[in-house]
Structure formats: structure tokens, C-alpha cells
Amino acid sequence: MTTLRQFEYLVTVVDTGSFTRAAELLHVTQPALSHQVRALEKAVGGPLLERLPRAVRPTPMGRAVLPHARAALADAERLRAAALSAAGLAGGELELATVYSVSLGLLPPVLRAWRAAHPEVRIRLREFAHTEDLRAAMTAGQADVAVGPLPTGWEGPIRELGTEEFVLVLPSDGPAGSEGPQGLEGPDRSAGPDGAPVPLATLAGCDWVHYAPGNGLADVLDAACAEAGFRPGVAVRTEQTAAAPLLAAAGLGPALVPANIVPPGFDGRVRRPEPPVRRPLVAYTRTRPDALTTAFVELLSRRVRLLPDIAAGAAAGGAVAGAAGGARGGAAGGPAGSADVPTDGFS
């Protein structure tokens, strides 16, 4: 018979890569730890760990068991937190998963508002480079709720947040003209000749500030350029989403970035691409969310800003104003595309 303690031992050994380090973290002796792992291996019918000279790695059976062990531990922790909260003993902990660009541009003001409203609730944030990594982590039970692009084939509850818009970042002497730094016009103003959208096809000959292959934004850029009829050249690839607009402004090449990550005081030119590049963002869970998760998703849907107002700067040098204003996701941010998005479980 397997136990949660055995699952905890297995997960800790895999995460640390060492029986010695795992025993230290779990405050047990190494023989006791080894005994419980062997008992778990006997219960499941095969070896779960391969003991190498300097490390420990999961066997194929171990890799199959590991996601279920993590999910069982996560469910047990949620049960404990719910019981403590109902008894008035603790505020509990919310485990949140997202992709890098969302944690950079969208979540900070939401988490600030959540902290002000619920200071007793701890937030554990997990960040992933790609949408599929985020989806896999949620499937494995590594978080209570995920915030990111719409996952394909997700069967659990989904809350639609709105549409994220992408912008082009160009250096002041870039290919879109030489008239100086420009800003992204607000949704209710005429773009005019200085703020007109830039056809992506006109940038076909450029070398781009691209993303590392494991970063999901690399797929967004490649797909947008393919729709415009070309494959982007690469001047540099970055793993850090926040670095892309800075590298573009420094003159390495154009970059395609979520509008909400452009920092205040930015000194590059920011333009809308033509055709527009957008993606729907959602919050999703595996099962019907508990009261704590539902409260967070409700606040998220009210406070998230998907389309900030990046206006042309009036100061000398044409600095671009900050991204604090703008439309809220779902309201002025527009609908999340034409995908059939289930929303059951959050009402």
C-alpha cells in the first residue's frame, strides 16, 4: 500500500538528485528514506530510481509515476489548507502557474492587489517558458490555477480573460522610418502617418531579435511572419522575454513583444504590426476550483490589463510613456478570439 509520505520521499529525491540531500530536507535518516523508497517500489512493482555514482535519476517507471505522486501531494496540501482555513487557523496558500511574459507584464499589479486584499494568503508562483510546459505542469498537479494562453484540448474549467496584443519594437533609426521615436496610439485615436501600423511584410529583410527555441514567444513570432509571407532572420536569440524590447531599441533588429511588457520610459519606437498579432489569455484549473482559487480568478479578471496605453512621449528624446493605463482585459481588451472556450466551473 502506498502512502503520501512515500510519494513525498520519491519527489524529494528526484528534485534534489540525491538521497543524502533529500534526507536532510525531510529531516529523516538516509536508511529510513531508502527503506520507504524501496517499499514504494515494491508496492508499484518495479524500480523507480536509478542510483548513479554521483546522482539519482528516475527510471522509465519512475517518470511515469512521478506526475501522479506530485498531483497526490498537491491535492493533499489543498485538503489541509482548506481544513485549516475552514477552522479559522490559517489563510492557506495559492499555487499559481504562468508563462514568463505573463508574470512580467500582467501579474505584478494583480498580485499587488491580491496581497492588499488577502495578506494572510501565501502565493507560490511557478513560471514556464512555453505554453505546453505550463499545460503539462497543471496536468501534473503542480499548481492550483494557471494563467496563460488558451491550452489546446483542456477539459477543466476555463475563465476567459481577454485578448493580448503584440507590438513591434524598433530602434529610432529602424526600417519603419527616420522621423524619430514613436508610440503606440490609443485605441480611440487616429494613428496618423507617424503612428501608422507597420506592415510585417516590410520587415522581411530584417534580422530580428528572436527568442530561444524553448520560449513560446518564438512560436508567436514565427507564425506571424509566416502569415506575412516570410521567415524571420535572426540577429540574436534571447531566453529572457524582458530583454527583447531592450535589444530591439539598442538597434539589433525589430522585436515582436506583448504590449504589456514595454517598460515605462522606454526609448524605442513602438508600433502595431499589420496584420495585428493577438492571442487569447485565460485562467484554467483541473477541476472545479475551491473558494480561494475562485476568489483569485475573480480578482484577476477584474484587474488584469491586457492592452496598456503606450502613448508617444512628449519629453525631449521621444521617450515612450508608461504602460500603467489602458483597457482592462475582457472589457476594452476585446474577446478572446473565436475559439470555443468553456467557462464552466468559475461561476
Solvent accessible surface area in square Angstrom, and as a share of the most:
residue,aa,sasa,rsa
1,M,210,0.94
2,T,49,0.28
3,T,59,0.34
4,L,87,0.43
5,R,111,0.40
6,Q,12,0.05
7,F,35,0.14
8,E,55,0.24
9,Y,12,0.05
10,L,0,0.00
11,V,15,0.09
12,T,21,0.12
13,V,0,0.00
14,V,29,0.17
15,D,86,0.45
16,T,45,0.26
17,G,20,0.19
18,S,34,0.22
19,F,18,0.07
20,T,73,0.42
21,R,117,0.43
22,A,0,0.00
23,A,7,0.05
24,E,98,0.44
25,L,84,0.42
26,L,20,0.10
27,H,165,0.74
28,V,39,0.22
29,T,88,0.51
30,Q,78,0.35
31,P,98,0.61
32,A,45,0.35
33,L,0,0.00
34,S,20,0.13
35,H,103,0.46
36,Q,55,0.25
37,V,0,0.00
38,R,131,0.48
39,A,35,0.27
40,L,0,0.00
41,E,22,0.10
42,K,178,0.75
43,A,48,0.37
44,V,53,0.31
45,G,61,0.59
46,G,15,0.14
47,P,88,0.55
48,L,0,0.00
49,L,5,0.02
50,E,69,0.31
51,R,121,0.44
52,L,71,0.36
53,P,139,0.87
54,R,232,0.85
55,A,44,0.34
56,V,19,0.11
57,R,104,0.38
58,P,25,0.15
59,T,18,0.11
60,P,96,0.60
61,M,78,0.35
62,G,1,0.01
63,R,113,0.41
64,A,64,0.49
65,V,28,0.16
66,L,21,0.11
67,P,53,0.34
68,H,134,0.60
69,A,0,0.00
70,R,55,0.20
71,A,25,0.20
72,A,30,0.23
73,L,42,0.21
74,A,12,0.10
75,D,77,0.40
76,A,31,0.24
77,E,60,0.27
78,R,54,0.20
79,L,130,0.65
80,R,110,0.40
81,A,12,0.10
82,A,56,0.44
83,A,58,0.45
84,L,48,0.24
85,S,59,0.38
86,A,94,0.73
87,A,65,0.51
88,G,66,0.64
89,L,130,0.65
90,A,44,0.34
91,G,18,0.18
92,G,5,0.05
93,E,43,0.19
94,L,1,0.01
95,E,22,0.10
96,L,0,0.00
97,A,0,0.00
98,T,0,0.00
99,V,8,0.05
100,Y,86,0.33
101,S,4,0.02
102,V,0,0.00
103,S,16,0.11
104,L,76,0.38
105,G,16,0.16
106,L,2,0.01
107,L,1,0.00
108,P,61,0.38
109,P,42,0.26
110,V,0,0.00
111,L,39,0.20
112,R,162,0.59
113,A,14,0.11
114,W,3,0.01
115,R,141,0.51
116,A,84,0.65
117,A,60,0.46
118,H,55,0.25
119,P,79,0.50
120,E,98,0.44
121,V,5,0.03
122,R,121,0.44
123,I,56,0.28
124,R,114,0.42
125,L,65,0.32
126,R,68,0.25
127,E,81,0.36
128,F,41,0.17
129,A,31,0.24
130,H,43,0.19
131,T,23,0.13
132,E,88,0.40
133,D,68,0.35
134,L,0,0.00
135,R,59,0.21
136,A,62,0.48
137,A,4,0.03
138,M,0,0.00
139,T,81,0.47
140,A,12,0.10
141,G,1,0.01
142,Q,44,0.20
143,A,0,0.00
144,D,13,0.07
145,V,0,0.00
146,A,0,0.00
147,V,1,0.00
148,G,0,0.00
149,P,12,0.08
150,L,43,0.21
151,P,4,0.03
152,T,101,0.59
153,G,64,0.61
154,W,29,0.10
155,E,172,0.77
156,G,9,0.09
157,P,10,0.07
158,I,3,0.01
159,R,44,0.16
160,E,64,0.29
161,L,2,0.01
162,G,1,0.01
163,T,12,0.07
164,E,0,0.00
165,E,9,0.04
166,F,1,0.00
167,V,0,0.00
168,L,0,0.00
169,V,0,0.00
170,L,0,0.00
171,P,11,0.07
172,S,55,0.36
173,D,120,0.62
174,G,11,0.11
175,P,77,0.48
176,A,28,0.22
177,G,27,0.26
178,S,105,0.68
179,E,85,0.38
180,G,18,0.18
181,P,39,0.24
182,Q,22,0.10
183,G,2,0.02
184,L,5,0.03
185,E,35,0.16
186,G,7,0.07
187,P,90,0.57
188,D,139,0.72
189,R,129,0.47
190,S,100,0.64
191,A,37,0.29
192,G,34,0.33
193,P,128,0.80
194,D,74,0.39
195,G,9,0.09
196,A,36,0.28
197,P,57,0.36
198,V,8,0.04
199,P,64,0.40
200,L,1,0.00
201,A,59,0.46
202,T,90,0.52
203,L,1,0.01
204,A,42,0.33
205,G,81,0.78
206,C,27,0.16
207,D,79,0.41
208,W,0,0.00
209,V,0,0.00
210,H,1,0.01
211,Y,0,0.00
212,A,14,0.11
213,P,106,0.67
214,G,47,0.45
215,N,7,0.03
216,G,12,0.11
217,L,7,0.03
218,A,4,0.03
219,D,74,0.39
220,V,29,0.16
221,L,0,0.00
222,D,60,0.31
223,A,65,0.50
224,A,8,0.07
225,C,0,0.00
226,A,69,0.53
227,E,132,0.59
228,A,25,0.19
229,G,67,0.64
230,F,30,0.13
231,R,221,0.81
232,P,11,0.07
233,G,25,0.24
234,V,62,0.35
235,A,48,0.37
236,V,45,0.26
237,R,111,0.41
238,T,15,0.09
239,E,128,0.58
240,Q,129,0.57
241,T,6,0.03
242,A,45,0.35
243,A,25,0.19
244,A,0,0.00
245,P,1,0.01
246,L,101,0.50
247,L,48,0.24
248,A,0,0.00
249,A,25,0.19
250,A,76,0.59
251,G,44,0.42
252,L,74,0.37
253,G,9,0.09
254,P,3,0.02
255,A,0,0.00
256,L,3,0.01
257,V,0,0.00
258,P,0,0.00
259,A,0,0.00
260,N,13,0.07
261,I,14,0.07
262,V,3,0.02
263,P,47,0.30
264,P,104,0.65
265,G,53,0.51
266,F,7,0.03
267,D,96,0.50
268,G,0,0.00
269,R,0,0.00
270,V,0,0.00
271,R,9,0.03
272,R,52,0.19
273,P,2,0.01
274,E,80,0.36
275,P,47,0.30
276,P,58,0.36
277,V,17,0.10
278,R,135,0.49
279,R,29,0.11
280,P,33,0.21
281,L,0,0.00
282,V,0,0.00
283,A,0,0.00
284,Y,0,0.00
285,T,4,0.02
286,R,62,0.23
287,T,100,0.58
288,R,168,0.61
289,P,19,0.12
290,D,66,0.34
291,A,87,0.67
292,L,44,0.22
293,T,5,0.03
294,T,36,0.21
295,A,39,0.30
296,F,0,0.00
297,V,0,0.00
298,E,56,0.25
299,L,12,0.06
300,L,0,0.00
301,S,26,0.17
302,R,128,0.47
303,R,118,0.43
304,V,0,0.00
305,R,93,0.34
306,L,0,0.00
307,L,19,0.09
308,P,4,0.03
309,D,50,0.26
310,I,1,0.00
311,A,22,0.17
312,A,57,0.44
313,G,23,0.22
314,A,113,0.87
315,A,70,0.54
316,A,109,0.84
317,G,66,0.63
318,G,18,0.17
319,A,34,0.27
320,V,1,0.01
321,A,49,0.38
322,G,27,0.26
323,A,25,0.19
324,A,85,0.66
325,G,35,0.34
326,G,38,0.37
327,A,14,0.11
328,R,116,0.42
329,G,5,0.05
330,G,49,0.47
331,A,72,0.56
332,A,66,0.51
333,G,11,0.11
334,G,25,0.24
335,P,108,0.68
336,A,1,0.01
337,G,54,0.52
338,S,120,0.78
339,A,50,0.39
340,D,139,0.72
341,V,22,0.13
342,P,56,0.35
343,T,69,0.40
344,D,93,0.48
345,G,10,0.09
346,F,2,0.01
347,S,126,0.81
